[in-house]
């Protein structure tokens, strides 16, 4: 470049960007990677692990975790290196060259072996070890590999391997750590088929009696071979594996206005289950729901809790069913599934077999004694009797909940919690047996674990719901085989037959465990299609027979089959089901059909007629389902009539109205023709008006009403009334705004057994986004309201290897017993040797739900940055504020609260809350030389725990200033003042508050991009009110150096010298927090980190941390890790 060009060319540039987790083109010219700096709004330099810069493409990616705007400073080169540059055209060197096989090519003479060369791959593998003078060595390893591509002619491979050898997981349970490990490898060939190994899903949808989907860990093979040139082929499949999950189904009637969570249970009433992710199917009134925060429901797989979103209002009339697979590891469970099918142009025949069995001699999480195995062998298939005492005499241990046995009030063998090592102690397992069926209840106690307390029976009736027993699970085996065939003598006629047999052994310890649980099944069907002018008629006839002892892998019929026929689930009688169906179909018009069904189930027999329509006329439509059932059983007869319809009439292409209605009348009469209790009727209708379509705007307003009748003592009476209204839709506002809303207001009045006042429930969600005046003002508002329940959490702490946990135990009262109020979040990673785990409970309290968030950004720089005068001065200021609130409060009336800022008269009504506010006024936010901000921070959290409500609050004000003089020196000054409060309902030691204020000057010297040296001095004064008499004056001098070579190595060294002048009780939670995990007097904290790239795809990391205090030995901790990238 000439001197004149260099003067016009500015290499140093900066810009403010708003990360959104996507890739950003940084500049039209290539930025130099060694001169790239990214700073947060408070002036701090963003860690290199939070972003990635691709030099070859000149693109920057910033982690989605960075929510605020950032300032990017960089130097550009006078070329765009993402474009090709040549001194001379390539054709000049190619002219006249026709023989290239003898050209000499310079090489290094080395051959580098690249794993998986030629395949598309990504991921890494790492191995590490952590050691220290206060801990045992801890090994860690991770593997994450994704692989795909062709490994030979016609042969491809797909692989995904994830293996995290993690010692612990906080706020969870160690049993779910298996969910981190995933191995999937599939090799397929065009001629042979495929071989699969690892964690995958086997499923079958071709057979009626053997339809299932199951997650397994094992291997399988599939192949398909042609038998002749006329289209005949054979397909074979075989799988052998360990089952990862067990199928379960929960059904329940919803509660009015209760969005959840609803607790899910296992087949043996297990309270603590881990659901296999993605295995669930959730139905409301027989309709399949969609998972997701912006859809119908969300589910916590670890706790087994189901919660419905505000987009799916829940009422007392909703019927909820969920099918899922959950982790059950009482025994080693194996699975075999295989089969073969021969297919021809006109016919096909198939045979498939499924077998799933527990190994009686390989129990996992259920350890059985010989006496227990003997007892299980004697109960046969009556597994409900597998309940046994769970008392074991043990020695004293400070980290276990133990009991002593006493006699009291004429009752013997009563267990009482004890921490006395001189007592005769017992380890007791308590099982929830139901209300008034046990003599123990959960006690509020400081112990690290659940403690149970005996309550005296009243008039011989137990007053508790827990008993000192354990419900043992028997090993089971299920085998199902099917033989099916289809014959198509032309395109419009086909016949099908399926035979199946099953054996369900409920107790493999017992020789008669499968007694009464073997059976056969048969299904026959015929289908015909006929042309009737513009309409096509599809006729179907089917007959089905099932033995009472027949079992299936998953549910056989539709989710509401029993309700459709007024029968009970799990009936053991033989069943016969026949149907004749006629379905008319016309293109662009829809379908209409009629079906006649017969069902026999022991003494039950019924005839059911169904009519369905789904017709479209121009922009109007009619959808309807109607059915009528007449049935008889041993108790009398019943008539069940129902219809559900949706009629829509369009006035214009985007304007119309409609009526949705649902009517049911279920009349049950005894042998004396009297109306039986349980008979009911209801009428539900909704009128709606719709405008717009989904392209730019869509709005629907609706109003609804419902009446419910029920039979009591032979008389059918009005039971409940409900009405309401709502709106849903999405529309654009101006050129840069959108509004989404879905709100329902419902009123309910229950009339029986006694009249109650009207109950109001508002459920909804609204979101508003707007940009104003060329993005000077940006605002986002979110609001959600509803009601639900809040579970009472019980947690405890378990010990893990040092450095792998999240908490540390401080024996504040020096009694050697681990108590809940003695565990603190670890301030230093090397000392963390406990994790917190939650124990499930079935205790929920009804709550209001309010969520609100607001973001506001005012940045005049976008339009006034190049102005003069007062506009230029005003453009130097910007304002950013964010507020979020998530509150759950006890329902104290007949309606849920709509105001997200409502403060109840009694503070105890709020049982769960997370409020956060951050407001900042910036000056010269994007200016690199001088700038600052005034920030207000406020956070408040409240949680409902087993021992009561716990709350903490923090309010802080900050002034942050920064100045860069000269360009290599950046100085900062932070002034802060705040107050922190902590309260606990049952832990007196955790009721405290203190004020704090201080200042922190900091100087950063960066002579060039690779080197940065930072020095700081922190002065903080913290003091409590006079009654607590605790204070600390902290002076912290620190220095940090960082040396970076982009793409090759990074070195960081840090040292802090800390003096704590402390007054008060040092052995308390208050002192631990005010001292930040350090000790009074002189403390030293130092660390260094080295990360170096050894070669292509290989990275070495070294970490060392040290800490010393006046009255404690020095603690040294180090870690080394090697990571290879694929």
N, C-alpha and C positions, 0 to 999 in steps of 0.2 A: 504494500500500500504506500501511496505517496504521503508526504507529510501533511498535505492539505486534506487528504482523505482521512488520515488518522485523527486530525483535529475535529472533523465532522462526525466521526464514528465514536459513539459512546459505548464502551465495553461493559460498564457497570450498570446494571438495571435492577429494578425491583417492581413487584406487583403484589396486590392483595387478592387472594383467591378464597373461594368458599368451597372447601372439600365436600364431596358427596359420595366418596367411595369409588368414583370413576376415574378414568384416565384423562389427564389435562395436557394439551399441547402447550409447552412452556413459552416458546418464542418461535419466530420465523427463522432465526439463526440458531445454531447449535450452542448450547450452554456448556461451559467447562465444568466437568464433574468435581474438580478439586476446589472450585470457588462457588459452591452452592450452599446456601444457608437458608433454613426455614425456621421462622420464629412464630410463637403463639402470640395472642393478643396481649399477654402480660409481659412480653419481652423475652420469655424463656425460649431457648433453642430446642426445636423438636428433635427427639432422639432419632437416629438413623434407622432404627428398627420400625419406625412408624411410617416410613415412606420408601419409595424405590424410584430411581431415575434411570431411564433407558437412554443411554447416550446415542445409540445408533438411530433411534427413532425420535429423539428429542421429546420424550413424553414422561410426565411425572404422575405417579400414583401415590395418594395419601390415604392412610388407613381410615375407614369409616368411623373409628373410635374418636377421631379428631372432629369435634362438632363445631368449633368456633372457626372464625376466619383466621388465616395465617398470612404472614408477610414472607414472600420469597425474594431473596437477594441472590443475584448471580451475575456472572460475567459471560458474555457471549463471544464467540469467535466469528470472524468476518465471513464465514461460509456456513451453509447448511449441509452437514455431513450425512444427513439422511438421503441426499441426492448423490448420484454417481458423478465423479469428476475424472477426466482423462486429459493428459497433456496433448495427446494426439488421438484421432479416431482409431478404434480398435481394428477397423478394416485395413489400415495402413500396414499393420503387422501381419495380417492374414493374406494379403495379396501375394499370389505366386506360391503359397505354401500348400501343397497338396498331399505330401507324405509327412505324417506326424509321428509314425510309430517309432522312429529312431531318434527323436528329439531327446536330448539329455535334460533331465529335470533334477534340480538340486533338492536334496532331502537331508534330514537329520540323521538318517541311518537308524532310527529308533521306531519301534512298533508299539504304539500305546493301545492296550486292550480296553475298549470301551464297553461296559456292560450293556446288554440289550441293544447293541448297535443295530440300526435300521428300524427300530420300533419307536412308536410315540410313547414317551415316558415322562413321568414327573414324580416328585416326591423326594424323600430323604430317609436316611437311617442314621441313628446316633447311639453312642454308648458313652456312659459317664459314670463317675464315681465321686462321692462326696465324703470327705474325711475331716476329722477334727479331734482336738484333745479332750472334748467333752461329749463325744458321741462315737458310736460304732460306725464303720464304713457303710455307706448306703449306695447301692447300685441302681442305676436307672438306664432304661433303653427304650427307644421308640423306633418304629418303622412305619413309614407311610409311602406306599408305592402304587402308582397307577400306570398300567402298561397296556398297549394295544398295538396291533399291527399284524403283518403277514410274516410267518416264519418258514414258509415253504409254499410250493405251488398248490394253491387251493386251500391252504391251511392257515388259519388265523388264531390269534390268542388275545384274550381279554383278561386282565388281572387287576385286582384291587386288594392290596394287603395293608392292613393297619394293625399294629401291635404296640400297645403302650404298656410297658411294664411299670405301672405306677403303684407305689406302695399304698396310697390312701386316696380318698376323695372326701373333702370336707362337705358338710351339710348334706350328706347322703348316707349311703350304706356300702360296706365293702362288697356286698354281694353283687352290686350293679357294676363293679369294675370289669366284669366279663363283657359288658356291653361295649367296652372300648376296643376289644379285639375283633377284627374282621379280616377274614381271608376269603377271597373269591378268585378262582382261576377257571377259565373256560377255554378249551382248545376245540375248535370246530373245523371240520373238513367237508367240502362240498359233496364228496362221494360217500364218506363213512358216516358222518353225523357229528356228535359233540361229546366231549368228556368234561365234566364239571366237578370241581373239588372246592371244599371250604364251606363258607356260610352262604347259603342260598335258599331259595324258596321252591318247594315242590307243590304242584297244584294239579287238580283234575277237574275239568268242567264238562267232560264228554259223557260221564255217567251220572244218572239221576241219584242213585243210592250211594255214590262214592264221590260226591263233590266236596272238595276241601282245598285249603291253602295252608301250608305249614312251613315255618322257618326251621331249618335243620343245619347241622354242621357235620359234613361228611363228604361223600362222593357219589357220582352217578354217571351213567352213560345213556345216550340216546342215539338211535340209528334208524335210518329209513332206506330200504333197498327195493329196487324195482324187480318184480318177478317175471314180467313179460312185457311185450311191446304194446299191449292193449290197455295199459293203465293200472294193472294190478300191482300192488306194492304191500310191503310188510313194514310195520313200525314197531320198534321194541324200545323199552325203557326199563332201567333198573337203578334203584337208589338205596344206599345203606348209610345210616348216619345216626348221630345222637340228636334227639329233639331239643330244640332251644326253647320251646314254649308249649303250653298246655291250653287247650281251647276252653273258654268260659263264656257264659251269657248271663247278663244281669238285666232284669226288667223291673220297672217301678213306675208308680204314678207320681208325676211332678207335684210340687207344692206351689201354691199361688205366689207369683212374683219372685220365686227363688231361682235365680240364674245359676246357682251352685256356689261352691263345688259340691258335687254328689260323689260320695265315697263308693268305690267299686270293690267287690269281694271276689275271692277265688271260689272254686267249686267246693272246697271244704270249709267255706266261711273264713278263709284266711283274711285277716285285717291288713296285713302288710304284704302287698304284692307289687311286683315291678312289671309293668306292661311292656311287651316288646313293641318298639316304636313302629308305627305305621301299620300295625296288625288290626286296629280297631275298625269297626263299622258301627256307626251311631245312627239310630232311627228315631224319629219323632212321628207318632201316628202312622207308622209304617213307611215313612218317606226317609230315604237315605240322606244324611247330612254331610256337609263338607267341612273339613278341619281348617282352621286358620282364624287369626284375630280379625280379619276383614270378611269372614264367612260366618259359619254357624256356631262352632264350638272350638274350645282349646282343651287340651288334656295334658296333665302332668304324669308322664310315664313312671317317674320314680315313686311318687306317692299314691298313684292310682286314683286321682281326683279329676272329675269331669266338670267343666264349667262352660256355660253357654254365653255367647256374646250378646250384646245389646241388640244386634240385628235379628236375633231369634228370641222374642219375648216368651217367657215360660209362664204358663198358667196351671191351675189345678186340673185342667182338663187334658193336659198333654200326657200321652203315653210314651214313655222313653224305654228304649231297648238298646243295649250295646253288646256286641260280640267282639271278643278280643282274645289274644294269646298272651299269657303271662309266664314269667319265669318260675318254674317249680322244680326244685332240685332236692327233693327228699330222697330220691333214688336216682341211680344212673338209668336214664331212659333212652332206649334205642328205637329206631324207626326203620322199617323196610317197606319200600313201595316199588312195585314193578308191574309190567304187563306187556302185552303184545296185541297188535291190531292188524288185520288183513283187510285192505280196502280195494274195491273194484268199482267200476263205473256204476254198477247197479246195486251193489251190496257191500256191506262191511261187517266184520265180526271182531269183537275185542274181548280180552280177558284181562282183568286187573286185580291186584291184591294189595291190601294195606295192612300192616301189622305194627302196632306200637306197644311196647312193654317196658315195665319197670323191672329192674334186677333186684330180687329180694335180698340177695347177699351183698349188694353194693349200695348201701345207704350213704348219702352225702351229708346234708345238713340236718338229718334226723338220725341220731345215734340210738340204736335199739339194743336193750339188754336181752339176754336169752329168755328171761321171764316174760318180757314184753312180746317177743316173737312167739313164744308159746301161747300167750293169751290171745294174740291176734289170730293164730291158727285155729282157735276154738270158736271164734265169733262168726265164721263162715262169711257169707255175703252181707251180713248185717253190720256194715261198717260204721253206722251211727253209734254203735256200742264201743268203739275204740277209744275210750276215755280212761285214763289211768292216773294215779297219784304222781306228783312231780316233786318229791322232796328228797334231797340228798344231803347227808351230813358232810360238812367241809370244814377246813381250817380257816382261821380269820385271814381276811385279805382287805386292805384299806381301799382298794379300787372296785369292790363288789358290794352289791346290796344283799345283806344277809339277815336272817331272822333267828330268833330263839322261840322255843315252844313253851307255852304256859297253859295253865288251867284257870279259867275265870268264869264267875257267875254260873257255875254248873256246867260249863262247856269245856271240854278238853281239846287238846291238840290245836290251840289257837296260836297262830304265828304273829310275832311282834318284831318290828324292825329293831335291830341292835347293832351297835358299833363297839361293844365291849368284847375285847379279845378273850376274856376269861369265860364267856358264856359258851354253852354248847350250841353251835351255830349250824344253820341249814341254808342251803341254796334252794329257793322255791320258785317254781315257774307258775305264774297265774294265767288263766285263760278266761276270756270273756264268754260267759255262758248265758247272758241275757238278764233283763231286769227281774229282780226277786227270785233269782235262781242260784245266787251265790251269796257268800257271807263276807266278801271283801270289796272295798272300793279303793280308787286311787287316792292317795293322800298327798297333800301339798307338803313337800319336804325339801330340805336343802341338799339331800343326797344326790350324788352323781348317778342318776338312774331313777326309774319309776319305783316308788314305794307304795305298798298296799297296806291298808288298815282294816282290821276286823270290825264289823258292826254287829251288834246283838240282834238276833231274830226277834220279831214281834208276833206273839201269838202263834209261834211255830212257822211264821212266814219269813223267809230270808229277805234282807233289806239291801243286799249288794248285788252286783252283776259280774263279779269275778270269783273264781274258785281255784284252790291250789291243785289243779289237775292239768294234764296236757292231753290234747286231742291228737292221737297218733294217726298218721296217714298210711293206709295200706298200699302195698305195691299192686299195680293193676296191669291188665293186658287187654287190648282191643284189637280184634282181627276182623276185617271186612273183605269179602271177595265178590266180584261182579262178573257176569257174563252177559254181553249185550250184542244185539244184531240189528241191522237196518236193511230193508230191501226196498228199492225204488224201481218199479217196473216201467215208469215213465216220469217225465218232469213234473207231473201234477199229482202223482199218487205215491205214497210211501207208507211202509209199515215198520214198526219198531217193537222190539221185545227186550226186556232186561230182567235178569235173575240175579239175586244177591243173597248172600248168607253172612252171618256175623256171629261172633263169640266175644262176650264182654266179661272178663274175669275181674271182679271187684276186689278180690283178696287172694293173691297168689300164695300167701302163707297157708291158706286153707285149701284142703282138697276139693271142697264144694264151693269155691269162690265164684264160679260161673253159673251156679245153679239158678235156673229161671232167667238167665240172661243170654240165651242163644236163640236165634230165630232166622227166618227166611223172609224174603220179600220178592214181589213180582210187579212189573209194570208193563202194560201192553198199550200201544197207541197206533192210531191210523190217521193219516192226513191227506186231504184232497183239495185241489184248487180247480175252480171252474170260472170261465169267462162269462159274465152276464152283461154284455154290451160294454159300457164304460166302467162298469164295476167288476171287481174280482171277488169271488166268494171262496173263502178258505174254511173248510170244514174239518173239525178235529174230534176224534173220539178217543178216550183214554180210560183204562181200568187199572187200579192199583190195589195190591194186597200186601199187608205188612203184619208179621207175627208180633204178638205183644212183647216178646223178648228180643226183638231185633234192635240193633244199635247202629248208629252212624258216627262218623268222625266229627262232623259238624251238623248244624241244624239242617233238616231235610227240606221242610216246606217254607213258605213265606213267613215273614216275621210275625204276622198277626193271624196265623191260621186258626189257633185256638179261639181267638175272639170272634173270628168270622163264623165259627160253628157253635159257639156257646159251650165249649168243652174245656176240661181242665188239661193243663200241660202234664207231660210225663205219665200219661195213662198207660197201663200195662196190658190193656185189652188188645185183641186182634182188630185190625182196621181194614176197611174196604172203602175205597174212594173211586167213584166213577164220574165221568164228565162227558158232555156233548156240547161242542162250541161251534158257532157260525160267526165268522168275521167278514164283513163287507169292507172293501178297500177301493178307493178311487184316488188317482193322482190329482193333486191340488185341491182335493176336497176333504180327505181324511179317512176316518174309519168309523164303523158302527158294528156292534156285535151283541150276540145273545149267547148265554151259556146256561146249561142245565146240569146240576151236580147232585150226586148222592153220596152220603157219608154214613158209614156204619162203624160203631166203636163199642163193642159189647152191648149193653142194654140201650145205647144211644143209637138213634137213626134220624137222619134229617135229609130234607130235600131243599136245595138252594137254587134260586134263579138270579142271574146277573145280567144287567144291561149296561153297555159302555158305549159312549160316543166321544169322538174327537173330530169335530167338523169345523171347517173354515169356509166362510162366505165373504169374498172380497176382503175387507179389513176387519170383519167381525168373526166371532168364533163361539162354539159351544162345546164345552167339555163336561161330561157327566158320567157318574157311576152310580148305579142303583142296584140293590139286591134285596131279596126277600127269602127268609129262612123259616121253614116249619119243621119242628123237630119234636121227638119224644124220647124220654128216658125213664128210669125207674122212679123218678120223683114227680113226673108229670109231663107237661108239654110246654113249648115256648114258641113265640112268634117274634122274629127279629127282622125289622124292616129298616132300611137305611138308604140314604142318597147323599151324594156329594157332587156339586156342580159349580161351574164357572161360566156365566154367559156374558159376553162382551159385545157391545154394539158401538161401531165407529160412526161418528158424525162426519168426520173428515179423516184424511190419511194419518193425522197425528193427534186427533181429539176423539175421545169416546168415553163411555161409562159402562159399568157392568155390575153384576151381582154374583157374589160367591155365597153359597149356602151349604149347610150340612145338617141333616136331620136323621135322628135315630130313635127308634121305638123298640125296646126289648121287653116284651111282655112274657113273664114266666108264671105259669099256673100249676098248682099242685094237682094231685089226683082228685081232690074235691073241687077243682076249678076255682079255688081262691088264689088271688094274686100273691105271689111269693115275694118275700123281701129280696132285694137285689134287682127287681124289675126297675127299669128307668126309661126316661125319654128326654131328649133335648132337641132344641131348635137353635141353630146358630146361623146368622146371616150377616153379610158385609156388603155394603154398597160403596162403590168407588168411582171416582172421576179421574181420568188420565189425560195428560197433555204432554206432547213431545215424544221423542224417540231417544235412543241411546247415543246418538251422534253428538249433539250439542247440549241438549237439556232433556230432562224427563222428570215429571212431577206427578205424583198420585196422592190424592187426599181420599180418606176413607172413614166410614163410620160403621160400627157393628153393634149387635145386640145378641144376647143369648139367654135362654131360659132352660132350667134343669128341673125335671120331675123325678121323684124316687118313690118307691113303695115301702110303706111301714105299716105293719099290722093289718095287711090286707087292703090298704087304701093307698092310692097313688096321689102324692101331694107335691106342690111346688117346693123345690128344695133350695134353689139359688137363682139370683138374677145377676146379669152382667151386661154392661154396655161400655162403649168407649169410642175413641176416634184417633186418628193419626195422620201422619204425612211421611212420605218417603220420596226421595228423588235426588237429582244432581243437575246443577245448572251452572253456566258460565256467568260471571259478573264482570262486565266491562271487557277489556282486552286481556287482562292478566289476572283474573280472579276466578275462583271456583268455590262452590258451596255444595256440600253433600250433607244430607240429613235423613234420618230414619227414626221417627219418634212415635211411640204409642202410649196413649193414656187410657187405662182400663179401670173400671169401677166394678166392684163385686159386693153383693149382699147375700149372705148366707141366712136362710130362713129356718132351717132345721138342724139340730133338734130344738134350737131356740134362735130367735131372730137376733142378728148382730148388726152393728152399724156398717154403713158403706165403707169398704176398704178401697183405697186408691193406690194404684201402682203405675208409675211412669217409667218407661224403659225406652232408652234411645241413645243416639249418638249423632253428633254434628261436627263437621270439620270445614273450616273456612280458610282459604289461602288468598292473599291479595298482594299485588305489587302496584305501587302508586307513583306517579310522576317520574317516569324513567328510572324506576327502581330506587328512588330516594328513600321510600318507605316500603318495607317488607314486613308483612305480618302473617302469622299463622295462629289460628285458634282451634282448640279441640275440646269437646265437652261430651261427657258420657254420664248417664244416670241410670240407676237401676237398684235392685235389691238382691240379696243372696244370703250366703252364710259365711262365717269365718271359722275355720277349724282351730281348736285350742291345741297349740303345738307343745309337745313334750320333747325335750332334747337332753342329751347326755354327751359326755366326752370320753373318747377312748384313746389310749396311748399308742403312738406310732414312733418309728425311728426319728431321732432329732433331725430337723431340717426338712422333713417331709410333711409336717402338719401345718396348722393354721393358728393354734392357740398354745398358751403356756400356763402351767399351774403354779400358783403362789399360795402356799399354805399360810394364810393370814393369821389363823388362830392357833397354829402350831400344834394341832391335835392329830396330825398324820392321816386325816380322813379327807378324801377328795369331796368337796362340796361345790354346788353349782356357782356360788358367788365368788369362787376363788380362781376362776378361769378367765384369762384375758387374751385378747388378740395379740399375737406375738409381734413385737416391734422390730425384732431382728430375725431373719429367716433361719439362722442356724440354731436358734433356741426353740423353734416351734416343734413340739413333740406331742401334741394332742390335736384331734379333729373333733368337730361337733357333728353329731348325727341326730336326726329326728326320729322319734318313735311315733308310729301312727296311733291315732285315737279316733273314736267314733263320736266325739263330742263337738257339736257345732252350735253356734249362736246366730240368730237372724240379724242381719245388718242392712243398713242403707249402703249404697255404693255411689260415690261421686268421684269422677275424674275430670280434671280441668288442666289445660296447659295453654300458655300464651307466650309467643315469641314476637318481639318487636325490634326492628332494626331501622334506625334513621341515619342515613349517610349522605349528607348534602354534597360530599366531595364528588359524587358521580355527575353532578350538573354544575357545581360552582367551583370545581377545582381549578379551572382556567379563568375565573372571573377576577375582578379587582374590587377594592373597597371592602364594605362590610360583608359582601357575599363571599369574598375570598377568605375573610376572617371566620365567618360562620362555617365555611366549608372545612375548616380544620377540626371542627368538633363532630363527633358522632356518638350516637346513643344506642346501646344494645341491652335489652332486658329479656330474661326468660323466667317463667314461673310455671311450676308443675305441682299438682296436688292430686293425691290418691288417698281418699278417705273412706273408711268403713266405720259406721257408728251404729249403735244399737237402735232398733226401731222402737220408738217410744210413743207411738200413736197408731192411727189407722191409715197412714199414708207414708210413703218414702219421701225423703227430703230432696228438693230440687236444687237448693242453693249450695254450691260447692264450698262456699265460705261460711256456712252456717256454724255457729259455735253453740252447742247445747248448754243448757243451764248447768248441768252436772258434767264435769270433765270426764267422769268415768264412762260416759256414754260412748266416747270415741275409743274404739278398741284397736284399730289399726290405722296408721296414717304415715304418709311420706309426703312432706312438703319441702320444696326447694325453690329458692329465689336467688337470682343473680342479676344485679343491675350495674351497668358500667357506663360512665361518661368518659369518652376518650378525647384526647387532644393530640393531633398529629399522629393518628393511629398508623398510617402507612409511611410516615416520615422516619427515615433511618437515623437522622442526627439527633433529634430531640422529640420527646413525646411523653405522655403520661396518661393516667386514668384514675378515676375515683370509683371504687367498687364497693357494693354492699352485698354481703353473702348471708343467707339465712337458710338453715335446714332444720327439720324437725321430723323425728321418726318415732313411731309408737307401735308396739307389737303385743298381741295377746298370746301369752305363754301359759303353760300348765300351772305355774305358781303365781300368776297374775299378770298385770300389764306393766311393761317396761317402756320408758320413754327417755329420749335424749334430744336436747335442743342446742343449737349453736348459732349465734349471731355475731357477725364480724364486719368491720369496716376497714377498707384498705385504701391507701394512696400509693400508687406505683409511679415512679419517675425513672426515665432513662435518658442518657445523653452519650453521644459518641463523639469524643474529641481526644485524639485525632481519629481517623477512620479505623485504626487498629485497636482502639480502646473503647469499650462500652462500659459505662458506669450506670448502676441502678441503685435505687433507694426505695425500700418498702416500709411503710408505716402501717401498723395494724392495731386495732383495739377491738375487743369482743368479750362475750360472756358465754359460758357453757354450763348447761344444767343437765342433770341426770336424775331420774327418779325410778324407783322400783317398788311395786306394791308389797312385796314380801321380804326384800333384802334391804335392811336398814343401812348397811354399809355402802349401798349404791345410791343413796339419796344425798346428793351434794350439788354444789354450784361453785363456780369461781370466775373471777374476772381476769382478763389478761390484756396486756398491751406491750408493744415493743417496736423495735425498728431493726432493719437489716440492710446495711450498705453492702454493695457487691461491685467488684471491678473485674471485667473480663478483658484479657489481652489476647488478641488474635493476629499475630504478625502475618500469617498466611493461612489458607483454608485448612491445612492439615493440622495445625497446632492451635490449641485453645487452652488458656490458663485462667482460672477463675479463683478469686479470693473473696471471702465473705466474713462478716461478723454479725452474729445474731444475738440481740439483747432482748430478753423476754422476762416480764414480771407477771407472775400468776399468784393470786391470793384469793382466799375464801372469805365468807363473812366471819365475824368475830367468834361465833359459837363453834365453828369448825377449827379455827386457829391453825390453819395450814397455809404455807406460802413457799414459793420457790423463786429465786432470782437466778436466771440461767444466762450465762455468757458462753457463746459458742463461736470459736474461731476456726474457720475451715479453709482449705485450699484444695483445688481440684485441677488436674491437668489431663488433657485429652489430646491424643495424637492419632490422626486418621490418614490412611492411605486408601483412597477410594478403590473398592473392589479387591483389596489385598489384606489390610490389617487395621486393627483399631486397638488403642491402648488407653486405659483410663486409670488414674491414680487419684485417690481421695483420702484426706486426713482431716479429722475434726478434734479439737481440744475443747472440752466442755467443763465448765465449773458450775455446779449446782449448789447454791446457798439455800438450804432447805430447813424449814421449821414445821414440826408436826409429827404425826404418827406415820413412820415410813412404811409400816407393814399394813397397808390398806389399799383398796381399789382407787381411792382418790389420789394417794401418793403415786401409785403406779402410773396413772394417767398424767398427772402434772409433771412428773419426772421423765415422761415418755420412755418408760422402761429402763431408765438409767438409775444410778445410785447417787445419793448426796455426795458432795465433794468433787474431786477431780475425776473426770472420765475421758477416755480416749477411744475413738472409733476410727478405723481406717480400712481401706479396701483397695484392691486393684483388679482390673479385668483386662485380659488380653484375648483378642479374637484375631486369628490369622488364617488366611487361606493358603494351605500348603501346596495345592496343585489344582488341577482341573476338577472341580466338584468336591473338594475335600477341605473341611474347615476345622480348626482347632480352637477351643475356648478354654481359658484358664481363669479361675476366679478365686480370690483370697480375701477373707474378711477377718478382722480382728477387733477385739473390744476389751477394754480394761477399766476397772474401777478401783477405788482405794482399798475397799475391804473384800474384794473378790479376786480370785486368780484370773489371769489373762486367758481369754478364750480365742482359739485359732480355728478357723474353718476354711477348708479349701475344696474346690471342685474342678475336675478336668473332664472335658467332653470333646469327643470327636464326632463330627457329622459329615456324612457323605451325601451329596446331592446327585440325583439321577437325571 
